[in-house]
Amino acid sequence: MDATRYSRQILFAPIGEEGQQKLLKSRVAVVGMGALGTVLANHMVRAGVGYVRIIDRDFVEPSNLQRQMLYDENDAREGLPKAAAAAEKLRTINSGVSVEPVIADLTWHNAESLLSDVDLVLDGTDNFQVRFLINDVCVKHGIPWIYGGGVSAHGMTVTIRPGITPCLRCLFESAPAPGTTQTCDTAGVIGPLIHIVASFQAVEAMKLLVGDRESLRPSMLNISVWDHYLTEVNVAKAKRADCPCCGKREFDYLEPRSGTEPTNLCGRDTVQISPVSDMQLNLDLLESRLSKLGLVERNKFLLRFQIGGQRLVIFPDGRVLVQGTNDPTVARSLYAKYIGS
């Protein structure tokens, strides 16, 4: 252990040398490398968590730079996958930590393989469907995870410990209906909020990893940074015996699905189309074929194809971001036309 590197953290009594050793032996997965995820991964790597897996399906764009701390203008210019760009930065921050980037969409198909072998899962997503999927995996395998979210100047976080606290489906039985809640597309988001929410998540993560269970609070933290207030809601009694997930152990979000799944991305005029079974596209062949039909740009991670008012961003695993529409039907049609059904 590099005692000098972690000296200030070791001096903090609740961590100490023993806690630092536990951090170095810990394994954490961060799902989503957008605003929350970049802060979370940065804290985990700087704290000396020994292994950090970062999972993200997206690529860096200029609008990310206002709040997603691990990216720069060059990453956006090159359109690098967020997981790859973040991993490169994180390795320069702490070469003693093993950082594993995974460029993929988290689905029922891969969630257990990506999340069941870690000590803790951190939520950096903007999508309740993915959060319910994380919840299913973590409850099934008894892995703690920390929910976080933020939009505009308001955020919240809660720590979920399977078998001890309510799970996410105890607190939110189903995802909010589309159009009923604010999103970063409709209300925007300011950078300081993200850092505050993710920092609270990171502190709870460190408590869990060093084994300081007594300092964990069974509460949901609500934060409004513009109005300058913070409230706690005790959720200890919200645990439900009839909860489909932690009560009945029905893991609906891990059920196999067929076909392709469209997802509207927060803050973007974009629909993601994801194959639900393994697929590997040959980008060389696609580049050759699509370049006859429209403008094609390519790097080693992805291919961009501009056709009319839409752009398709194509990943080797078969995922496609259809930019220029919020209509899943239009997105599916373009996917079928240019990629295949």
N, C-alpha and C positions, 0 to 999 in steps of 0.2 A: 504493500500500500504506500502511495506517495503521501506521507503525512503532511508535508509542507503544502501541497496543493489543497488539501482538505482541512488545513489547520483551523481556520475560522469556524468551519462547520463542526469539527470535533470539539472545539471549545464550548459549543452550545450543549449544555448538560443533557437534555433529552436525547441527543444523538451520541456524542462521545465516540471513543474509539470502537466500542462494540457495535454501536449503531452504524458507524461508517463501514465496518466490515460486512454488516448485513446488506447495506446498500450495494456494495461492490459485488455481492453474490446474487443480487436480485435480478429478475427478468420482468420487463414491463413492455406492454404493447400500447401504442398510441394510435387510435383509429381516427383518421382525418388529419391532414397536415395543412389545414387552412389557418385561420387566425388563432383559434384556441390551441390547435395541435402544435403549431410552431413554438408557442410559448411553453407548452407542456414538455415537449421534447427537449427544448433548450434547458429547462430547469432540471430534467432528469439526467441529462448528459453532464451538465456542470456539477450536479450533486454527486456524480460518480456511480449512478446505477449501472451495474456491470453490463447489462444487455438491454438494448432498446430497439424494439421492432416498430417501424413507422409504416403505416398503411394509408395509401391515398390513391384515388382513381384519376385525379385531375392533373392539369398542367398549369404553369405559372403564366399569369396575364398581368398587364399593367395595373388593372384595378385592384390587384391583390396587395400591391406594395404599400398601400396606406396603413395596413394593419398586420400583415403576415411577415413576421420579423426576420425570418431566415432567408428571404429572397431579395434579389437586387434586380436592377434594370437589365443586366445581361441575361439573367435567368428568364425574364419575361420576353426579351428580344428573341431568344433561342427557343422559347416555348417548351422549356424542360419540364418533365414530370415533377410534380412537387416532391414526391418521395425521394427521387434521385438528387434533386437540387438540395433538399434539406439534409440528406445524408452526407453530401460532400461538405457542407458547412459544419455540420455537427462533428465530423471527424477531425476537422481542423481545430475545433474548440477543445476536444478531449480525445486524444488518440488512444487512451487507455480503455475506452468504452467500446464495446462491440455494437455497431449500429447496422441494423438490417433493413434496407428499404424494400418495400413491397408495392409495386405499381399494379394495383388491382382494386376492383370494386368489392367491398365486403358483402357477400351474399350467403344464402343458406348453404351454397355449394362449398365454400371455402372457410366459413367462419370458425368452425370447430378446429380445423387444422391450424389456423392462424392465431387463435386466442386461447386454446385449452392448455398450452404448455408454458404459460407465463404466471407470475405471481400476482399481477395486477393489470387491469385494463383501464386506460384513460380515454374518455370520450372527448374527441375534438371535432365531432361531426356537426352538421346542421340539419339533420334528417331524423325524424322520429322513427321511421321504419328501421333504419340502421340501429338506432338505440335499442329498440325492442329486440332486434337480432342479437346485439351484444348482451342484453339482459338474459335472453334465453340461454346463450352459451355459458355465461358466468354463473347463473343459477344452477344449470345442469351439472357444471363441473366444480362448483363451490369456490369460485374465484371472485374476489372483491373487485368492484369497478366504481368509477367516479363519474357521474353525469355532470355535464356543464353545458350551458347555452347562453347566448347573448344576442340581442338585437337592439338597435337604436342606442339608448344609454342604460338599458335594463338587462340584468342577467341573473342567473341562478345556478346553484350547484348543490348536489346531494351525494353522499357516500353510501353505496349499497354493498352490504355484507351479507351474502346468502346465508339463510338460516338464522340471522341475528336481526337484521333490519327489514323493513318492507322492501320489496323489489320495485322496479320501475312500473310494473303493471298493477301493483297495489296502489301506486300513487296516481298513475295515468292509465286508466283501463284500456284506452285506445288512442291512436294518434289524432290530433286535432284535425277537423275537416278542412280541406283546402279552402283558402279564402277567409277563414275565421280568425286567423292570428296574424300578427305583424311578421314580416320577413325582412331580411336585409335589402331585398329588392324594393319593398314598399316603404320602409321606414329608415333605411340606412343603418350604419353602425359606426361608432367612434372607437378608435384604437385603444385608448386607455381602459375602456370597459373590458375589452378582451383580456388585457394583461392582468387586470384585477381578478376577474373570474378564474382565469387559468392559474393564477398564483395561489388562490385559495384551494383549487383542486390539487396543485402540486404540494402544498403543505399537508393536506390530508393524505396524499400518496406517501409522503415521507413518514408520517406517523404510522401508517400501515406497514411499510417496509421495514422500519426499525423495531416494530412490535410494541409501540406505545398505544395500546388499545384504550387505556384510561382517558386519553386526551381526545378521543374521537367523540363527536357529539351526534346524537340521533336527530339531526335537524336538516331542514332545507334552508339554505341561505339565499335570500333575495337582496339584490344590490341595484341601486339606482344612482349612478355616479353623477349625473347632471344635477339631480335634486339633492344629492349628498345624503342619502340614507341607506341603512342596512338593517334588515330584519331577519330574525330566525323563526322558523316554524317547526316545532317539535313534531316529528312524524313517527315516533316510536309506536304509537297506538294505531297507525295506519296499516299495519301488517294484517292481511286478510287470509283467513283460512280457506276461503273460496276463490282466491286468486288463481287464475288459470295457470300461471307460471310457477310461482313458488309454493302455492297451496296444493294444486292438483298435479303439478309437474307435467303440464301439457305444453310442449315447446312448439307452438304453432309457427313461429317464424323460422324454425329449422326444417319445416316440412318441404320436401322437394317440389319444385315447380317446373313447368315445361314452357317451351317457346322462348320469347324474349320479354324482358321487363323494362318498360319505360319509366324514367324518373325525371321530374322537373327539378332542375338545380336552382337552389336558392340564389337570388340576386343576379340571375343570368337569364337571357332570352335563349335558353338551351334545354334540350331534352336529351338525357342519356339513354341509350339502348344497350342493354346488357344481355348477352347470351347466358342461359342458366346452366349450361353444361360446358365442359372443357372445349376450347376452340383455340386454334393457333393460326393466325392469318400470315400469309407470305406478303410482307409489305413491298418487296421488290416487284412481285407480279402485279400487285394492286397499283403501284406507282406507274408501271408500264401501261396498264390498261386504262387507268383513270386520266392519265396525262393527255390522252387523245380526246377527252370530253370536257376538260376544264383545267383550271390552274391547280397545280399540285406543288406543295412544299413538303420537305421531308427532313427529319433528323433521325438519329439512331433509335429513338424511343417511339416515334409516332409519325403519322402522315396526315397532312391537311389537304382537303380537296374542296375547292370553291366551285359551286355550281349555282348559277342564278343568284338569288338572294340568300342562299343557305351555304354554310360551310360544314363539312363533315370532318371531325377530328377522329382519326382511326387508330386504335391501339392494337398491338399484336395479339392480345387475348380476345379479340372480337368485339370489344366495347367500342361504341361510337358515340361521340358527343355531336348532336345535330344542333348547330348554332343558327339563330335567326328564326326560331319558332318556339312557341310554348305548347304547341298542339301535338300530343303523342301520336295521333293518327298520321299527321304529316311526317313526323319523325320515323315512324315505323315504315311508311311508304318509301321514304328515301333510303332507309336501311336495306329494305328488300330489293330495291332497284339497283343499288350500287355495290352492296356487300353480299346480299343473298338472304333468303328466308330461313 
